[in-house]
Amino acid sequence: MMCFVWYAVFIETSRTTLMVAFLDVGQGDSIFIEAPNGNQILIDGGPGAAVLRELHQVMPYYDRSIDVVIATHPDKDHIGGLVDVINRFAVSYFIEPGVLGTTEIFSALENSVDGHHIKKLTARRGMKIDLGDGVVLNILFPDRDVSRVKNTNDGSIVAILSYGTTNVMLTGDAPQSVEIRLVALDGKNLKSNILKLGHHGSRTSSNASFLGNVSPDYAIISAKLNNSYGHPHQEVLALLQKFKIPSIATYESGTIVFKSDGEAFMRITN
């Protein structure tokens, strides 16, 4: 088990809430997390520079650092914007699952991380990223070496963010086979207030047993309007309706922001 703790120095003492923002980056994923003490995580960066625009909407203009950047897996729609992020923000830690990418953008990201001398870590089940003030990101998957997986989604990081009694399940593009394994390993410990649907609402994710165990108040769909993949798929939307889980999509609502006081999440709207 590994634990990382960051302490901010000049922090507004009035902050008491956790913020989780699902950024509108088009057909891709990007999630910004800020603990009550100001420590931050960015999970994925979408396909391109749109992540910078959206970060400026949820971060103070003077903030030029992000404590941890996580790439759930090496697909472009998750890492395409991270090179720009690393070039513009001071990043302390970079975490990835260990999946070996073969694309130019993957090589560019690895070179950027190395060039900025960012500490690199490989995500494994049991790792805990402690942001302080009771905010912890627990890595649930991978639980093994995923460097040689044939499908990069099979090695996608899955994590649960906890603050008080509130939880957010973050699934990257993990397929149903990973979700089923997590149900076997964790069962009812998967319960979360918010679920970021796997693979942008694709039928390859969102297993019924997994949805039932997570049992979220909200399901988040991060996708582009009228995308060529047909995300979210109708099978997934029907399953959400069956479980009476309301969904919120970035292609309809733009960036989606929630705040938690440790007891409940509240959606923040403009």
N, C-alpha and C positions, 0 to 999 in steps of 0.2 A: 504494500500500500504506500502511495506517495502523497504528500501533502504540501501545498504551496500556499503561503500566506503573504499578502501584501498589505502594508499599512500606509494610508495616505497621510500627508502632513498637513496641508492647508485645505481642510474640508469644511464645508458649511455644516455646522452642528445641527441645523434644523432638519437635515435629511433623515427620514425614518422609513423610507419605502424602497423596495426593490423595483427596478424598471426592467421590463422585457419588451423589446421592440422587434417585431417581425417586419423587416425592411422590404419595401416595394422595389425589387430589383429586376422585375420582369420575370422571364422564365428561369427561375433559379431560387436559391435559398440564401438568406443572410439574416442573422439574428444578433442583435446587440443587447447586452446585459449589463446593467449597472447596479452594484450593491449600494445600500444606504450610505456607506462610507466613501463612495465614489470610485471604488475599484471596478474594472471593466473587463468583459470578455466579448470578443466578436467571433461568432461561429459562422463560418463560410462568408463568401464575398460576392455571390452572384456571378453572372457571366461577364461583367465588364465594369466600366467606371461609374455606373449608376449608384453603386454602393457609397461613393464619396458624397454625392448629393444627399442621399438619405441620412448618412451619418451626421451631416451638418445640421439636419433637422432635429436630431435627438441628443446631440452633444453640444456643450458650450463652445462658442466660437474660439475661445482661447485654449481649449483642451487639444493638445497635439500628441497625446499618448494613449495607448491601449495596452493594458497589462498582459492579456493573453489573446492570441489569435489561434483559432482551431479550424483546420480543414477537415471536414468529415470524411472526405474521400477525394480522389484527384480528378473528378469530372469537371469540365469547364464551367458548367452552370453553377458550380459551387466554389471554384477557386479563381475564376477568370478575373475577378476584381481585387483579389488579395495582393497582387503585385503592387497595384496603385496604393492600397492601404499601407503596405509596409514601407513604400517609398515616401509616404507623407506623414506617417505617425511613428513615434518611438514605441516599439513593441518589445516587451520583456521576454515573453515565451511564445513559442510556436509549437502546436501539438497536432500531430497527424496520426492516422492509424497504422502506417507502415506499408500501405498498398503502393506498389511500384507503378507509377504512371509512365506513359510512353509518349505523351504529347509535348508540344513545344511550350504550352502554357505551364505544364507541370515542371518542366526543366527551368523555365524562367522564374517560377515561384521558389523552387529549391535554391537557385542561384541568388535570388534576392534575399532570402532568409540567411544564407551563409554570408553574403556580402555585407549585411548589416549586423553580423555577429550576434544574431538572436539565438537564445538557448532553445534547442530543439528537443522535443520529447515525443515518445511513442505512446499513444493512448492504449491502455489495457484495463480490463475489468478490475475494479477495486481501487483505481486511482481516484483520488478526491482532490478537487481544486477548491481550496478554501479562500473565499474572497473576504472573509471577515464579517462581523456583525451577524453571524449565523447563516450566511449564504454559502451554500456548498454545491458544486457541480460534481455529481457522481458518475463516473464512466461505467456503463453496463456492458458495452461491447465495443471493440473486439475482446474476446476472451482467449485469443490464440494468435499465432503468426498468420497474418493475412497478406503477406507480401506477394504471394503467387496466385491469388484468386483470379479466376478467369474473367469474372464480372466484377468490376470495381465496386458496384453497389454491395456486393457480398461482404466487403470489409468496412462498410460505412460505420462511423462512430455513432453510437446511441448513448445518450446521457439523460439523467434526470436532475433538474435544478430544484433545490429545496431551500425554503426560507420559512421558518416557523412550521406551521401545519400546511403550508401551500407548496405545490409542486408543479413543475412544467416538464413534460416528456418531449425530448428533442431527438428525432429519429433519423435525420439525414435522408438518405435514399435506401435505408435498410429494407430488404425484401421480407416477404412473409416468413421465410424459413428462419430468419434471425428473430423476428417477432415471436414465433412459436417457441424458439429456444428460450427466449427471455421469460415467457410465460412459465415454462418448465422450471427455470432457475429461480424466478422471483415471485411468481404468482401475484398475490394481492398487494405486494410491495410496489407494484407498478402504478397504483392509483394516483392520478394527477388531475389538477384543476384544468390544465390546458395541455392539449396534444398538438404538436406540429406534425401533421399527417406525413407519412413516409412517401418519398418520391413524388411530391407535388399532387398527391391524390390519385396516383396511378393504381390500377388494379393489381400490380405486382406487390403492393404493400397493403396495409390495413386489414390484416387477418381478423376475423370475427372474434376469436378468443382473446387476441391482444386488445382489441377495442373494448371488449367487455371487462377486462381486468384493469385497463387504464381508466375507463369510465369517466371521461373528461366532461367538464361543463361546456368547454368550447373546443372545436377542432379548427386548426388554422391550415389554410391551403395557400401555399406560396407558389404562384404561377402567373403566367402572362395571359391576358385576355386573347381568346381565339388562337391559342398556341397550336402548333402543328402536331403535337402529341395527343391532343384531345383531353388533356388534364384539366380538371379532375374527371376521372371516368365515372360513368353513370352507376356502375356496380358499387363504387365506393360511396357515392352520394346516397344511393338506396340503403346501404348498410348504416350510414349515419342516421338516416331517417328511421330505420328500424330500431336503433338504439336510442332514438330521441336525443341525438347530440347535435346541437346547432353548430353550423360552420361559418367561418368568416374568411373571405378570400382577399388576398392583396390586389388581385385584378379588379375587384369591385370597390374595396375600401382604401386602397393605397397602403401606406405603412400602418401597421396595427400595433398599438401600444397598450400594455397592461402594467398596472402597478399593484404591488402587494405590501400590506402592512404586517405580513406574517400570519394573518388569520384568514384573509380573503383577497382575491384579485378583483380589481376594478378596471374596466376598460376606459382609457383616456381618449376622448374624441375632441377634435377642434371645434 
